[in-house]
Amino acid sequence: MEGTHTVPEPAVPPTPPVELPALLAREDLALTQIAGPPAAGTVVHWVHTSEMSDPYPYLLGGELLLTAGVHIPEAAGSGTYFDDYVSRIVAAGGAALGFGVAPVHDTVPRALVEACEAHGLPLLEVPPQTTFSGVARAVWQLMSRARLSELRRVTEAQQSLASAASRPDPVPSVLRGLARWLEGWAVLHGPEGSVVAAGGREPDEATRAALARLAEVVRPAADGAGRPAPTSAADTVAGTHLASYALGAGHGFVLGVAAPRRAAGDHTIASVAAVLLSLLTGEQHSGTGAARSAALVRLLLGASPEEVAGLLGGGRWLVVHGRPEPDGAPDPVAASALGAALGSALVDPAGDVVRVLVPAGRAPAPLPGWTLGVSTAVAPADWPLADAQAARALARARATRAPLVRHGARPALADLVPGDEAAAHASALLAPVAAHPALTETLRTWLSLHGSWDRTAVALSVHRNTVRQRIARCARLLEADLDDPDVRMELWFALRHV
């Protein structure tokens, strides 16, 4: 292997360099190569003009260096001047040297030609009618065209890969599509290093083995110890370009690519494929996600919560109701973020409230920007009860401006009364208002907040006069004095059992 290195993450493809034959083909420049290796395979990243006898400190590598030979002394041909000059350009990584004929020199010095030939540096003769700025402009024009072409290629590849991801066999389709765009081989390595799927022309065993080793560079350690692994890495083996990309789902999958060439946009195209494969191998396609899907299907087909709870991975559960602050309907992204913060993917954005089903072992804590109501821990059969508890806790949290309120679970005097008798008494006592859910909920909230008109209005998102009107109507229908603490206690007892 020729040196593994991590790959940068450009937002768009980098500007492709200009191939030297394309520059020589420009008739308006009339450039001629007079020394050095064949132009094919030489690329120019930029143009630099210098009349320094030692341009090394001013070169970054990949330049077409232009000079009119002002720096050349009269006796240069009889010494080592040209050999030293060319060797410094080569040491700096210069791509080629362009020598302008006129106004200083009528011809390219023979010793310069011999030095470029000896050091393998392409030497171009720039005719008198061609300005150095014209050469620079031509290079930038060619680079702009190449960049536009590469951007089009990347856009087409993105559309093609997205279409492949929607097919019945999405993972193999994406890999085959990626292999076509890169003219190579694409492979998905599983968490254990095995080949899950592949597409394109399969390389030889040595290349496959090198790509498998490169996958380990980006795969996170199983125990999470040590330095974080890079998200991508690249290498070259026997002229084949290799790259590996850790998929973002966090399950240990790695995308590997082997291609005979490496174009400017290849990394961007492979990154798009990695994002799609991350989605396709994410939690919704993992064992946990499949179990949740199975639980949902069974519930829809009539199974009881107790039967499907085992698939969800918990025994007892909390229901959490969350509302964003300031008031407003949470978007799906915010809802998912709340679920992630609570450690659960079982999220339901229901209007202006997000409901989350959380395993009882994860105690919710206050979260910035959210008001939360939390139920007691219940068995799956009591999920509806916990949902009601969380709703009341959220209402109380909003009324008292608390970031989080938990439903009280202490044993109460009401627990001394048999449940069926308590329910019968509650139904009889509340029968006059039972047909009006708004009245029942207003009475419940008002009593829970100790008769506060303002807090009840906040909790129910209504005007305080509406609360007064509803409570007055409850008093008339129930024929009860709601200022009497004994009446309030009895009504609260009844509301706990309906």
Solvent accessible surface area in square Angstrom, and as a share of the most:
residue,aa,sasa,rsa
1,M,107,0.48
2,E,122,0.55
3,G,46,0.44
4,T,62,0.36
5,H,96,0.43
6,T,79,0.46
7,V,24,0.14
8,P,103,0.65
9,E,105,0.47
10,P,48,0.30
11,A,104,0.80
12,V,76,0.43
13,P,3,0.02
14,P,71,0.45
15,T,55,0.32
16,P,15,0.10
17,P,43,0.27
18,V,6,0.03
19,E,107,0.48
20,L,0,0.00
21,P,52,0.33
22,A,43,0.33
23,L,0,0.00
24,L,43,0.21
25,A,74,0.57
26,R,47,0.17
27,E,165,0.74
28,D,96,0.50
29,L,7,0.03
30,A,46,0.36
31,L,13,0.06
32,T,71,0.41
33,Q,49,0.22
34,I,59,0.30
35,A,6,0.05
36,G,17,0.17
37,P,55,0.34
38,P,108,0.68
39,A,13,0.10
40,A,81,0.63
41,G,79,0.76
42,T,24,0.14
43,V,54,0.31
44,V,0,0.00
45,H,67,0.30
46,W,91,0.32
47,V,29,0.17
48,H,59,0.27
49,T,69,0.40
50,S,11,0.07
51,E,59,0.27
52,M,95,0.42
53,S,58,0.38
54,D,50,0.26
55,P,1,0.00
56,Y,82,0.31
57,P,91,0.57
58,Y,122,0.46
59,L,16,0.08
60,L,153,0.76
61,G,17,0.16
62,G,12,0.11
63,E,5,0.02
64,L,0,0.00
65,L,1,0.00
66,L,1,0.00
67,T,1,0.00
68,A,15,0.12
69,G,1,0.01
70,V,92,0.53
71,H,29,0.13
72,I,24,0.12
73,P,65,0.41
74,E,186,0.84
75,A,76,0.59
76,A,4,0.03
77,G,56,0.53
78,S,104,0.67
79,G,52,0.50
80,T,92,0.54
81,Y,48,0.18
82,F,9,0.04
83,D,62,0.32
84,D,75,0.39
85,Y,6,0.02
86,V,0,0.00
87,S,36,0.24
88,R,93,0.34
89,I,0,0.00
90,V,62,0.35
91,A,69,0.54
92,A,15,0.12
93,G,38,0.36
94,G,12,0.12
95,A,15,0.11
96,A,0,0.00
97,L,0,0.00
98,G,0,0.00
99,F,1,0.00
100,G,4,0.04
101,V,14,0.08
102,A,41,0.32
103,P,127,0.80
104,V,76,0.44
105,H,41,0.18
106,D,127,0.66
107,T,99,0.57
108,V,17,0.10
109,P,26,0.16
110,R,169,0.62
111,A,29,0.23
112,L,1,0.01
113,V,17,0.10
114,E,94,0.42
115,A,7,0.05
116,C,0,0.00
117,E,103,0.46
118,A,82,0.64
119,H,63,0.28
120,G,41,0.39
121,L,4,0.02
122,P,6,0.04
123,L,0,0.00
124,L,1,0.00
125,E,60,0.27
126,V,2,0.01
127,P,19,0.12
128,P,92,0.58
129,Q,132,0.59
130,T,13,0.08
131,T,82,0.48
132,F,46,0.19
133,S,83,0.53
134,G,12,0.12
135,V,0,0.00
136,A,25,0.20
137,R,159,0.58
138,A,1,0.01
139,V,0,0.00
140,W,129,0.45
141,Q,66,0.30
142,L,28,0.14
143,M,12,0.05
144,S,69,0.44
145,R,149,0.54
146,A,32,0.24
147,R,70,0.26
148,L,90,0.45
149,S,65,0.42
150,E,21,0.09
151,L,59,0.29
152,R,147,0.54
153,R,40,0.15
154,V,7,0.04
155,T,64,0.37
156,E,94,0.42
157,A,0,0.00
158,Q,71,0.31
159,Q,120,0.53
160,S,38,0.24
161,L,0,0.00
162,A,52,0.40
163,S,57,0.37
164,A,2,0.02
165,A,20,0.16
166,S,95,0.61
167,R,106,0.39
168,P,140,0.88
169,D,59,0.30
170,P,34,0.21
171,V,25,0.15
172,P,42,0.27
173,S,1,0.00
174,V,0,0.00
175,L,0,0.00
176,R,96,0.35
177,G,1,0.01
178,L,0,0.00
179,A,4,0.03
180,R,147,0.54
181,W,63,0.22
182,L,6,0.03
183,E,107,0.48
184,G,13,0.12
185,W,13,0.05
186,A,0,0.00
187,V,0,0.00
188,L,1,0.01
189,H,5,0.02
190,G,1,0.01
191,P,59,0.37
192,E,159,0.71
193,G,26,0.25
194,S,68,0.44
195,V,88,0.50
196,V,79,0.46
197,A,19,0.15
198,A,41,0.31
199,G,5,0.05
200,G,49,0.47
201,R,215,0.79
202,E,105,0.47
203,P,30,0.19
204,D,91,0.47
205,E,127,0.57
206,A,68,0.53
207,T,7,0.04
208,R,79,0.29
209,A,41,0.32
210,A,1,0.01
211,L,0,0.00
212,A,39,0.30
213,R,129,0.47
214,L,0,0.00
215,A,1,0.01
216,E,98,0.44
217,V,60,0.34
218,V,1,0.00
219,R,30,0.11
220,P,79,0.50
221,A,57,0.44
222,A,120,0.93
223,D,115,0.60
224,G,63,0.61
225,A,63,0.49
226,G,71,0.68
227,R,223,0.81
228,P,126,0.79
229,A,35,0.27
230,P,44,0.28
231,T,88,0.51
232,S,2,0.01
233,A,0,0.00
234,A,3,0.02
235,D,1,0.00
236,T,27,0.16
237,V,25,0.14
238,A,97,0.76
239,G,49,0.48
240,T,32,0.19
241,H,50,0.22
242,L,1,0.00
243,A,13,0.10
244,S,0,0.00
245,Y,13,0.05
246,A,26,0.21
247,L,11,0.05
248,G,71,0.68
249,A,33,0.26
250,G,65,0.63
251,H,67,0.30
252,G,15,0.14
253,F,41,0.17
254,V,1,0.00
255,L,0,0.00
256,G,0,0.00
257,V,7,0.04
258,A,4,0.03
259,A,5,0.04
260,P,86,0.54
261,R,98,0.36
262,R,105,0.38
263,A,23,0.18
264,A,25,0.19
265,G,0,0.00
266,D,13,0.07
267,H,25,0.11
268,T,12,0.07
269,I,0,0.00
270,A,1,0.01
271,S,29,0.19
272,V,31,0.18
273,A,0,0.00
274,A,11,0.08
275,V,92,0.53
276,L,30,0.15
277,L,0,0.00
278,S,18,0.11
279,L,107,0.53
280,L,27,0.13
281,T,13,0.08
282,G,6,0.05
283,E,73,0.33
284,Q,106,0.47
285,H,109,0.49
286,S,29,0.19
287,G,61,0.59
288,T,69,0.40
289,G,6,0.06
290,A,56,0.44
291,A,24,0.19
292,R,57,0.21
293,S,62,0.40
294,A,35,0.27
295,A,2,0.02
296,L,103,0.51
297,V,77,0.44
298,R,116,0.42
299,L,66,0.33
300,L,135,0.67
301,L,145,0.72
302,G,67,0.64
303,A,27,0.21
304,S,41,0.26
305,P,41,0.26
306,E,94,0.42
307,E,119,0.53
308,V,0,0.00
309,A,6,0.05
310,G,65,0.63
311,L,55,0.27
312,L,28,0.14
313,G,65,0.63
314,G,22,0.21
315,G,54,0.52
316,R,132,0.48
317,W,1,0.00
318,L,16,0.08
319,V,9,0.05
320,V,0,0.00
321,H,13,0.06
322,G,0,0.00
323,R,29,0.11
324,P,22,0.14
325,E,77,0.35
326,P,122,0.77
327,D,79,0.41
328,G,35,0.34
329,A,84,0.65
330,P,18,0.11
331,D,78,0.41
332,P,100,0.63
333,V,119,0.69
334,A,33,0.26
335,A,1,0.01
336,S,71,0.46
337,A,58,0.45
338,L,1,0.01
339,G,0,0.00
340,A,79,0.61
341,A,62,0.48
342,L,12,0.06
343,G,31,0.29
344,S,11,0.07
345,A,59,0.46
346,L,41,0.20
347,V,43,0.25
348,D,53,0.27
349,P,66,0.41
350,A,46,0.35
351,G,60,0.58
352,D,56,0.29
353,V,26,0.15
354,V,0,0.00
355,R,91,0.33
356,V,2,0.01
357,L,33,0.16
358,V,0,0.00
359,P,25,0.16
360,A,35,0.27
361,G,79,0.76
362,R,119,0.43
363,A,84,0.65
364,P,7,0.05
365,A,58,0.45
366,P,76,0.48
367,L,38,0.19
368,P,129,0.81
369,G,44,0.42
370,W,36,0.13
371,T,9,0.05
372,L,0,0.00
373,G,0,0.00
374,V,1,0.01
375,S,4,0.03
376,T,24,0.14
377,A,35,0.27
378,V,11,0.06
379,A,38,0.30
380,P,12,0.08
381,A,54,0.42
382,D,62,0.32
383,W,32,0.11
384,P,99,0.62
385,L,93,0.46
386,A,0,0.00
387,D,37,0.19
388,A,35,0.27
389,Q,17,0.08
390,A,0,0.00
391,A,45,0.35
392,R,61,0.22
393,A,4,0.03
394,L,9,0.04
395,A,20,0.15
396,R,81,0.30
397,A,0,0.00
398,R,26,0.09
399,A,6,0.05
400,T,47,0.27
401,R,197,0.72
402,A,29,0.23
403,P,74,0.46
404,L,27,0.13
405,V,29,0.17
406,R,119,0.44
407,H,43,0.19
408,G,58,0.56
409,A,77,0.59
410,R,213,0.78
411,P,124,0.78
412,A,43,0.33
413,L,147,0.73
414,A,16,0.12
415,D,100,0.52
416,L,141,0.70
417,V,57,0.33
418,P,72,0.46
419,G,52,0.50
420,D,109,0.56
421,E,104,0.47
422,A,1,0.00
423,A,41,0.32
424,A,65,0.50
425,H,77,0.35
426,A,0,0.00
427,S,68,0.44
428,A,74,0.58
429,L,52,0.26
430,L,6,0.03
431,A,60,0.47
432,P,58,0.37
433,V,0,0.00
434,A,70,0.54
435,A,84,0.65
436,H,63,0.28
437,P,104,0.65
438,A,51,0.40
439,L,6,0.03
440,T,22,0.13
441,E,69,0.31
442,T,0,0.00
443,L,0,0.00
444,R,23,0.08
445,T,8,0.04
446,W,6,0.02
447,L,18,0.09
448,S,29,0.19
449,L,3,0.02
450,H,139,0.62
451,G,13,0.12
452,S,32,0.21
453,W,64,0.23
454,D,80,0.41
455,R,108,0.40
456,T,0,0.00
457,A,10,0.08
458,V,52,0.30
459,A,13,0.10
460,L,38,0.19
461,S,72,0.46
462,V,46,0.26
463,H,112,0.50
464,R,91,0.33
465,N,76,0.39
466,T,41,0.24
467,V,0,0.00
468,R,101,0.37
469,Q,124,0.55
470,R,61,0.22
471,I,8,0.04
472,A,46,0.36
473,R,102,0.37
474,C,0,0.00
475,A,27,0.21
476,R,159,0.58
477,L,64,0.32
478,L,24,0.12
479,E,162,0.73
480,A,29,0.22
481,D,88,0.45
482,L,10,0.05
483,D,114,0.59
484,D,50,0.26
485,P,101,0.63
486,D,96,0.50
487,V,35,0.20
488,R,63,0.23
489,M,131,0.58
490,E,72,0.32
491,L,4,0.02
492,W,80,0.28
493,F,42,0.18
494,A,0,0.00
495,L,1,0.01
496,R,104,0.38
497,H,55,0.24
498,V,87,0.50
